């Protein structure tokens, strides 16, 4: 009887990190969406890249879209007018970036340049839903 050698597949299923997947999908996007070129270059199945791309699209569709805020141009404020109260002392120190917001219901809101944007957005949404 002749001697036989059996070659078993050594490589198991590869695990891809999120960064590796993102890099390959970015490469597909850079190639103009040509999955075949990237798959051949990295010796992976085309279906794998198509599946990753579909999963990325589904995940982005599940993300809530940020609420758009409509801004009304008010012009530049040179100083307090007789109808408007002066800004508080910490905002009236000549520093740039003070913002005055007047809502349609007459509510006025004044913030300075160091305001947290996310907090301001939550406050504006709450005020809008309260009216």
Secondary structure, DSSP 8 states (H G I E B T S, - for coil): -----------------HHHHHHHHHHHHHTTS-HHHHHHHHT--HHHHHHHHHHHHHHHHHS---------------S--TTS----GGG-SS-TT-EEEE-TTS-EEEE-TT--HHHHHHHHHHHHHH-
